[in-house]
Amino acid sequence: MLILFIHDAQPLQPLLAALARAHPNWRCVVHDDPADALRLLADEAFDMVCCGWRVARAFGPHVLRRAQGASPEAMRILLLPESVDTAEAARQALSCAHQVLPLPTTSAPFAATVERLIAVRWLLQDTTLRRVLGGADRLPSPPRLFLALQRVIADPASSTAHAAQVIAQDPGLATRVLRMANSALFSRGAPVVDLDAAAAQLGLDVLAQVVLSCEVFSRAAPQGVDLEMLRRQSLLCAQLASRIPAAGDAARLAGTAALLADCAIPLLAAIDRSALSALRLPRLWAGLPHEAVVAAYLLGLWGMPHGLVEAVAFCHAPARVARGEQGASVAGAVHIARALLLDAPLDAAWIAAAGLDQPLQRWRQLAASIVDRAALAVAATAPRRPGPAMPSRSASV
């Protein structure tokens, strides 16, 4: 492992000394001059580049963007001092870094982050997986309008009017957004008749979820796959998953990951699954369901953030990316939402270890409320029939 640190050396000394003891086969190179570091990066095959928020007179995110051009294969980490505004850092990191780590950091979380990043990179470069999926008719294209909408959301100067302009590019999508804004799930009484009002009614985060679910589950369905059911279930899971983590950024990421957790099911229905048994997954990924591995691969191809790729991959096994952590990780939030809404298996041992037994009861009640509101939305649009209407776990939205 060859790691380039673009940072003042003195604050890194404790981390570098600990890494030298714990990982003697790792070689760490430190440069406090971004120009020299970038020249070195162009000449030598580094596995990872770690850059501070400010290095000399250079802005770290700008340096990392140049590092991406000099060495696209290298994984990139943005190192943040305690004084940096985390919201601004999150916006900057979207376009330059695979991961963000606070400073000071110890060797254990740094090494765990490196292992996870390298595992994702391995997945995208695995020739067996690329060959198997290349046999499908075509890989799904990236969700174009969702990505455009994410850029709007990340821009502090943007408004719901800018979001409405993005949605208006697809009349079918615009119709679905208006219908959603007027549904029992989100209606506040007065009818919503234009996209600007619909964006304000739903909120930009929920609007992004609706757009993403429509784009991802819009292909022609292979035999035996109900895309509309997948879309409905993904939206319900996103509603719950986004309300489990405490932090705003983590909540948004959890909602998006819940939407994408089943995005590989249509693709897997069109290929020979037995060919996937030849995959030699790295230790961290061993035993994960094919749906999770292929979904993570797709998200990586689409250029989605590493945290999103990881959350989708490990939503079936949250303990692997939250070992010893208290509280619900992003992957854990998706895991819980799928267990409560889709009857997926719940990792009780991880729930207990993460101290989530009590919050789980509150999330069960929230899941029941989401299902009830979804059932009301169905009842409001379905033709009248004699007899009682029974809400179900797969209620439409």
Phi, psi and omega in degrees: 000124181244117187239131177254122174259122174257092192190156170298133189291324189302312180294342183271352188304313178300318179295314182296320179295318180293321178294322179298324178285316187277332184224073184296343179273359176270137177248122181249127179244132183244131175227130177260007175246108184303322181296315178296319181297318181292325176295319178296320181298324180289336184263338187231146186274087177278144176278331187209145176236126178242124186231141177285171180292319173229128179230116188055237178258009185264148176274121187308311178303324177294321179296318181294325177295321176291325177296324178298321178291324182285327182213081184300333184283338183287136174285149187236131178238133175261122182262124187249130170287165185295336187280351186279138175294120187292328179294315178296319179298320180297320179295316181293321185294333182304326186257002185223337191232148172279334184205153176240133178231139178280153172246141002283151176229152179265173187291329184296306179293328178295313181296322178296320178296317179300315181300318182290320178295317180294325178297320177294317179299319178301317182302317183289338183258359184291121185290326180296313180296318179297322181291317182296313182287336176293344178280350177288161181307310174194146176286145178302142178281157179301149179287092191298311183290326177298315180295322176295321179293325177297323178294324176296314182296323183286345182269114182299338181276353183280162181225178177297333178296321177295320178297320180297324178296324177293314183296324184296347178292341181233103183302321179296318178294319179300319178298317180294321179297316178297318179297319179295317181297332179266001182283167180296340179291325189232351184293141176245023176109295182288137180294146178257123188241355178222161187292326178299314178294324179296318178297320178292323181293314183283327191087148187295325181293314178293322177302317178298322179296316180297315180298315181298315181297323179292318182289319185289322183254046182247357180288166172297131187282130172296161181302132177088001181246123179262095183295325180294322177295318177299319180297315180298313181296321181295322179292320177297315180297322179295322178302317182282314185300324182287351180252008180267309178292153182279322186281145182298313181296318179295324179296317179296318180295321179296318178298317179293318179297321178296323177296326188262357186300330182252018186293342182271351185300314178298323180292317181294332179291342184257004181233169178277105184295332182299333179293336180287344179293343179280353181296136174253086185287147174296162188308318183296333185259354185301133176086357178290147179299149178303324180302320182288317182295314182290323177298317178297321178299314179299315182295324176295319177297326180282355180078024179290155181302147182303320181300326178289316177303314183293318181297320178292318181297319189253016178293342175273344184217067187296336181296337182289333180248005178223045183294117177078358181279144173269145179091174184268120172286176177297313177299323179294322178297318178294319178302313182294315181300317180292325179292319184280332184256332184245007182059028173289156181299140178255129180281090185295325180295318178293319178304314181293315182296327181274000179070038187250011183299315180289310177302332182300325179294321178294321180291329175298317179295320179296319178299318179297322179294319179296317178297319180296317180293324177295322178294323176297321179297323177293314182298327182288337184250347183278152175297146180291136178223153176291150177098160183288150175261126183255118176293151179225169181296333182260030183305148183282159172225000000 
